[in-house]
Amino acid sequence: MAEFVLTEALKKMIGKEEPLLIYKVEEGAIQRYAHAVKDTNPMHSDVEYAARSSFGRLKAPPGFVGWPVTSGFDMFQFVEKLIAAGAPRGNLDGGVEYEFLAPIGAGDTLVALIKIAGIVGKETKLGPTMSTTVEITYTNQRGAVALIVRQTFLSF
């Protein structure tokens, strides 16, 4: 069975930042998302209720960051870059972790900084297997980090 090798090209990708993405968090988008995931919290759907709250506006449901208004990062191209750098070709979603640091709400603008936080390889029953953690840091228009998302991909 082949042994996993963390190539120099893969090592160089760790910590490298991708082009920034800008997201706008809009009232209607929050409401549609909340409806789609059957979230009944009025902070996510009732504008009048949210306006009377201490937050003063609709709050985004957990994990919702609005819609990108810029382009520049393409997950499929990103995976192709990993494969070209030596990652195994098979891919599975390894899970996602959210670190909520500040509320996100209607009217916010978020800047997303995307980078590979780590790559770990090992030998498994499937052969050489690589775990890649992509970290996305969302910073709001006030300069506060609102959310950090860590997405793990398994390549085999």
Backbone bond lengths (Angstrom), bond angles and torsions (degrees), N, CA, C in turn:
res aa  C-N    CA-C-N  psi(-1)  N-CA   C-N-CA  omega(-1)  CA-C   N-CA-C  phi
1 M - - - 1.444 - - 1.532 108.82 -
2 A 1.329 115.94 137.09 1.472 121.17 -178.85 1.520 110.63 -67.20
3 E 1.317 114.79 148.85 1.467 121.53 -179.72 1.535 109.18 -96.47
4 F 1.348 116.51 144.39 1.461 120.30 178.45 1.522 109.45 -70.73
5 V 1.345 116.13 134.79 1.454 121.79 177.53 1.525 107.93 -126.77
6 L 1.329 115.66 121.43 1.458 121.23 174.90 1.527 106.64 -83.84
7 T 1.326 116.02 101.86 1.464 120.84 -174.42 1.534 110.65 -69.29
8 E 1.322 115.43 161.80 1.472 120.60 176.33 1.526 110.38 -61.17
9 A 1.331 116.57 -36.92 1.470 120.58 179.40 1.529 110.81 -63.24
10 L 1.343 117.53 -40.33 1.468 120.62 177.03 1.523 110.53 -67.30
11 K 1.331 116.55 -42.77 1.467 120.22 179.18 1.527 111.04 -57.72
12 K 1.343 117.30 -38.54 1.466 121.97 -179.13 1.531 112.00 -68.15
13 M 1.326 117.14 -22.37 1.468 120.28 -179.55 1.535 112.10 -77.81
14 I 1.339 117.07 -21.92 1.469 120.34 -178.45 1.527 109.10 -66.69
15 G 1.326 115.58 125.97 1.462 121.82 178.99 1.520 114.74 85.88
16 K 1.333 117.62 -11.52 1.467 120.96 -178.96 1.531 109.08 -72.05
17 E 1.325 115.20 129.61 1.464 120.63 -178.27 1.521 110.53 -86.64
18 E 1.323 114.55 138.04 1.462 122.31 175.52 1.534 108.35 -86.10
19 P 1.344 118.19 168.07 1.471 119.79 176.87 1.533 110.98 -57.42
20 L 1.327 116.26 140.59 1.460 121.41 -179.81 1.522 110.91 -65.65
21 L 1.331 115.35 146.41 1.463 121.85 173.40 1.521 108.02 -116.98
22 I 1.325 116.44 144.16 1.460 121.05 177.03 1.519 108.22 -113.25
23 Y 1.331 115.40 132.37 1.460 122.79 179.72 1.520 109.53 -117.57
24 K 1.336 116.39 140.80 1.462 123.05 172.83 1.525 107.55 -109.54
25 V 1.323 115.51 133.03 1.462 120.93 179.40 1.523 106.82 -104.85
26 E 1.330 116.08 110.10 1.457 121.75 -175.09 1.526 111.32 -109.82
27 E 1.337 115.41 148.37 1.464 122.63 179.80 1.528 112.33 -51.01
28 G 1.334 116.08 -53.77 1.465 120.56 -177.88 1.513 112.78 -61.42
29 A 1.321 116.83 -37.09 1.466 120.88 179.41 1.528 110.43 -66.61
30 I 1.334 116.04 -40.47 1.468 119.94 177.10 1.529 109.74 -60.83
31 Q 1.330 116.99 -47.15 1.463 121.01 -178.88 1.527 111.88 -62.56
32 R 1.331 117.03 -44.15 1.474 120.12 -179.72 1.529 111.20 -64.80
33 Y 1.322 116.54 -41.25 1.466 120.37 178.79 1.530 110.09 -63.63
34 A 1.340 116.36 -47.41 1.469 120.34 179.81 1.530 110.68 -58.63
35 H 1.318 116.23 -41.97 1.471 120.57 178.18 1.531 110.70 -63.89
36 A 1.329 116.45 -44.01 1.474 121.15 -177.57 1.523 112.35 -62.33
37 V 1.342 117.25 -35.88 1.466 120.21 -178.71 1.536 111.94 -96.61
38 K 1.343 115.07 9.63 1.473 122.30 178.24 1.533 112.25 58.62
39 D 1.334 115.30 39.51 1.467 122.05 176.86 1.528 107.33 -86.60
40 T 1.317 117.52 115.74 1.471 121.26 -175.65 1.531 113.47 -97.02
41 N 1.311 118.47 4.78 1.461 121.31 178.76 1.532 108.55 -63.55
42 P 1.339 119.13 121.05 1.467 120.51 -178.62 1.530 113.52 -63.24
43 M 1.339 118.27 -18.92 1.471 120.48 175.84 1.526 111.58 -64.87
44 H 1.348 115.87 -18.71 1.458 121.10 -178.06 1.524 112.76 -104.38
45 S 1.341 117.48 -4.10 1.465 117.88 -174.75 1.525 115.28 -139.72
46 D 1.307 118.49 -26.17 1.463 122.33 -174.58 1.531 109.84 -104.32
47 V 1.328 116.05 104.10 1.464 121.82 -175.58 1.527 111.46 -59.11
48 E 1.328 116.89 -44.11 1.475 120.68 -178.18 1.529 111.09 -66.11
49 Y 1.312 116.58 -43.30 1.467 121.02 178.59 1.534 109.82 -60.35
50 A 1.342 115.30 -48.26 1.472 120.24 -178.38 1.529 110.96 -63.52
51 A 1.337 117.58 -36.26 1.471 121.09 -179.82 1.528 111.10 -63.78
52 R 1.327 117.55 -31.17 1.471 121.56 179.52 1.535 112.61 -82.27
53 S 1.318 117.06 -10.02 1.469 120.88 -178.15 1.523 110.68 -78.93
54 S 1.320 116.66 169.95 1.468 120.50 176.97 1.529 111.37 -66.25
55 F 1.336 118.06 -23.26 1.469 121.67 177.53 1.529 110.44 -75.01
56 G 1.331 117.20 -33.57 1.457 122.62 173.74 1.509 117.35 82.70
57 R 1.315 117.77 2.17 1.473 121.86 -178.77 1.514 108.81 -163.32
58 L 1.334 116.25 170.32 1.463 119.43 177.19 1.517 109.91 -59.87
59 K 1.314 114.90 138.65 1.464 122.16 177.39 1.530 107.41 -103.21
60 A 1.305 116.72 139.71 1.467 120.61 177.98 1.530 109.61 -72.48
61 P 1.344 117.21 137.94 1.470 119.31 174.14 1.525 110.18 -60.58
62 P 1.312 118.30 155.67 1.467 121.39 -179.72 1.529 112.21 -52.59
63 G 1.313 115.56 128.12 1.460 121.25 177.30 1.519 114.75 90.64
64 F 1.338 117.94 -12.05 1.467 120.22 179.47 1.520 109.25 -88.28
65 V 1.326 116.74 125.87 1.465 121.16 -176.96 1.530 112.28 -120.72
66 G 1.317 117.29 14.28 1.457 120.31 -179.42 1.512 111.04 87.27
67 W 1.332 114.69 -157.27 1.461 120.54 -176.74 1.524 109.55 -120.75
68 P 1.336 117.38 140.92 1.468 118.79 178.98 1.525 110.91 -68.02
69 V 1.318 115.90 136.91 1.467 120.62 176.63 1.527 110.43 -110.20
70 T 1.324 116.55 -0.57 1.458 121.63 173.02 1.521 107.87 -125.93
71 S 1.308 115.79 160.99 1.463 119.41 175.51 1.524 107.26 -115.59
72 G 1.295 116.28 171.35 1.451 118.99 178.32 1.515 112.76 150.00
73 F 1.331 117.05 -27.70 1.466 119.24 179.45 1.516 108.23 -117.04
74 D 1.313 115.90 126.74 1.460 122.25 179.23 1.524 107.40 -126.07
75 M 1.337 116.85 115.57 1.467 121.11 -175.60 1.530 111.66 -60.36
76 F 1.328 117.98 -36.52 1.461 120.06 -179.40 1.533 110.72 -66.93
77 Q 1.326 116.96 -41.88 1.465 120.10 176.48 1.522 110.77 -66.09
78 F 1.320 116.40 -35.76 1.458 122.07 178.38 1.529 110.32 -60.60
79 V 1.342 116.60 -46.75 1.469 121.24 178.82 1.526 109.61 -63.22
80 E 1.328 117.51 -39.70 1.468 120.42 177.54 1.528 111.48 -62.20
81 K 1.343 116.99 -37.02 1.478 120.62 176.27 1.527 110.51 -62.99
82 L 1.335 116.44 -41.43 1.469 120.46 177.87 1.523 110.90 -61.37
83 I 1.336 116.28 -44.33 1.468 120.82 -179.68 1.531 109.64 -63.99
84 A 1.328 117.32 -44.19 1.466 121.07 178.90 1.529 111.77 -61.83
85 A 1.345 116.22 -28.14 1.471 121.15 -179.94 1.525 112.46 -85.05
86 G 1.346 117.09 -4.49 1.463 119.38 176.15 1.518 116.21 121.10
87 A 1.327 118.28 2.74 1.470 120.81 178.81 1.529 109.56 -72.03
88 P 1.329 117.17 146.93 1.464 119.27 173.53 1.533 110.35 -59.76
89 R 1.337 117.27 154.82 1.471 122.00 -172.39 1.529 114.97 -78.09
90 G 1.319 119.65 -32.16 1.463 120.94 -177.98 1.518 110.81 -73.41
91 N 1.321 117.64 140.48 1.460 120.67 -177.79 1.520 111.88 -134.45
92 L 1.317 114.82 140.95 1.461 123.19 174.06 1.517 109.07 -135.71
93 D 1.312 116.08 151.08 1.464 121.31 173.66 1.524 107.38 -74.54
94 G 1.324 117.04 124.27 1.456 121.72 -178.80 1.517 113.52 -98.50
95 G 1.342 117.53 3.33 1.456 120.71 177.65 1.513 112.51 113.78
96 V 1.329 114.34 168.40 1.459 121.03 -178.57 1.522 109.17 -137.11
97 E 1.316 115.58 143.66 1.467 122.34 179.18 1.527 107.14 -125.91
98 Y 1.335 116.01 133.81 1.459 121.56 179.29 1.526 109.69 -112.48
99 E 1.323 115.95 135.19 1.458 121.79 173.29 1.536 106.65 -119.35
100 F 1.343 115.90 102.34 1.461 121.77 -176.78 1.525 109.43 -85.18
101 L 1.331 116.75 121.34 1.459 120.92 -174.49 1.527 113.50 -116.81
102 A 1.319 118.19 -28.16 1.461 122.48 177.94 1.523 107.77 -150.99
103 P 1.334 117.80 147.13 1.466 119.12 -179.68 1.530 111.49 -64.05
104 I 1.321 114.99 149.30 1.459 122.78 176.04 1.517 106.47 -116.88
105 G 1.331 116.74 133.56 1.452 119.16 -177.58 1.510 113.17 -146.51
106 A 1.343 114.38 176.51 1.461 121.61 179.85 1.521 110.11 -55.35
107 G 1.314 115.59 133.84 1.457 121.34 179.47 1.515 113.89 96.28
108 D 1.327 117.87 -11.39 1.461 120.29 179.93 1.527 111.17 -74.29
109 T 1.300 114.90 150.23 1.459 123.56 170.05 1.524 105.72 -119.28
110 L 1.318 115.92 128.05 1.462 121.35 -178.15 1.523 109.98 -117.08
111 V 1.315 115.98 139.71 1.457 121.89 172.89 1.524 106.81 -108.00
112 A 1.330 115.88 126.63 1.464 121.48 -178.11 1.522 110.31 -103.65
113 L 1.328 115.43 122.44 1.461 122.89 175.16 1.525 106.96 -104.15
114 I 1.320 116.22 121.06 1.468 121.81 -174.02 1.527 108.88 -115.05
115 K 1.347 115.33 132.43 1.474 119.13 176.86 1.524 109.18 -154.71
116 I 1.322 114.98 160.49 1.464 120.16 172.80 1.519 106.82 -82.95
117 A 1.339 115.45 118.53 1.464 120.02 -179.11 1.523 111.55 -84.63
118 G 1.314 116.50 -25.99 1.456 118.34 -179.61 1.511 113.08 -173.53
119 I 1.316 115.47 154.06 1.465 123.47 174.61 1.518 107.05 -134.81
120 V 1.322 115.00 127.98 1.467 120.98 178.81 1.523 107.18 -130.01
121 G 1.304 116.44 136.16 1.453 120.44 178.61 1.505 111.87 -123.75
122 K 1.317 114.90 150.68 1.463 119.82 174.49 1.519 109.62 -158.69
123 E 1.290 114.54 166.49 1.451 122.08 177.84 1.530 108.57 -88.25
124 T 1.340 116.94 129.90 1.467 121.18 177.83 1.527 108.58 -129.74
125 K 1.325 116.09 -177.69 1.465 120.54 176.99 1.521 111.40 -61.41
126 L 1.336 116.72 -25.25 1.467 121.39 178.70 1.519 112.37 -83.30
127 G 1.331 116.35 -4.87 1.459 120.85 -175.94 1.516 109.48 103.70
128 P 1.345 117.27 -157.00 1.459 120.16 -179.98 1.536 109.97 -59.92
129 T 1.319 117.05 126.00 1.463 122.13 -177.45 1.523 109.26 -128.52
130 M 1.334 115.37 138.36 1.459 121.06 -177.50 1.524 108.83 -124.27
131 S 1.322 115.91 136.12 1.456 123.03 174.98 1.527 107.69 -111.03
132 T 1.334 116.06 119.62 1.465 121.78 -178.98 1.517 108.64 -114.05
133 T 1.319 117.36 127.37 1.458 121.77 176.37 1.519 109.20 -107.39
134 V 1.333 115.00 119.30 1.458 122.37 176.77 1.521 107.07 -101.21
135 E 1.321 116.30 128.07 1.462 121.18 -179.35 1.524 109.09 -110.25
136 I 1.338 115.78 129.13 1.461 122.05 177.61 1.520 107.41 -118.64
137 T 1.326 116.33 119.25 1.460 122.19 179.64 1.521 108.29 -106.55
138 Y 1.341 116.15 120.66 1.466 122.28 179.93 1.524 108.91 -101.68
139 T 1.330 116.06 119.98 1.456 122.64 179.56 1.525 108.18 -112.81
140 N 1.344 116.66 133.35 1.466 119.34 -177.71 1.526 112.00 -84.56
141 Q 1.332 115.34 178.45 1.468 121.87 -176.23 1.526 112.81 -66.93
142 R 1.313 118.05 -12.18 1.468 121.75 177.18 1.530 111.83 -94.60
143 G 1.335 116.27 0.84 1.464 120.68 178.67 1.517 114.10 87.19
144 A 1.335 117.49 6.58 1.470 121.29 179.78 1.528 109.99 -92.54
145 V 1.317 116.57 136.70 1.467 120.24 173.68 1.522 106.97 -72.82
146 A 1.339 115.53 119.91 1.462 121.27 -176.83 1.526 112.04 -95.28
147 L 1.325 116.81 -33.47 1.461 119.95 -172.59 1.523 109.23 -156.61
148 I 1.329 115.24 139.51 1.467 121.15 170.40 1.530 106.42 -122.08
149 V 1.317 115.40 126.44 1.470 121.57 179.54 1.526 107.58 -114.58
150 R 1.322 115.89 130.71 1.469 121.04 175.59 1.518 107.72 -117.22
151 Q 1.329 114.95 113.50 1.466 122.26 -178.29 1.519 107.80 -107.11
152 T 1.317 116.34 129.09 1.467 120.94 -179.96 1.523 110.24 -107.79
153 F 1.331 115.17 135.05 1.465 122.59 175.82 1.521 108.04 -118.62
154 L 1.306 115.73 138.76 1.462 121.11 175.61 1.517 107.79 -108.49
155 S 1.316 116.25 128.32 1.465 122.14 178.91 1.509 107.95 -119.32
156 F 1.336 115.61 134.87 1.469 119.63 -176.62 1.518 111.01 -143.99
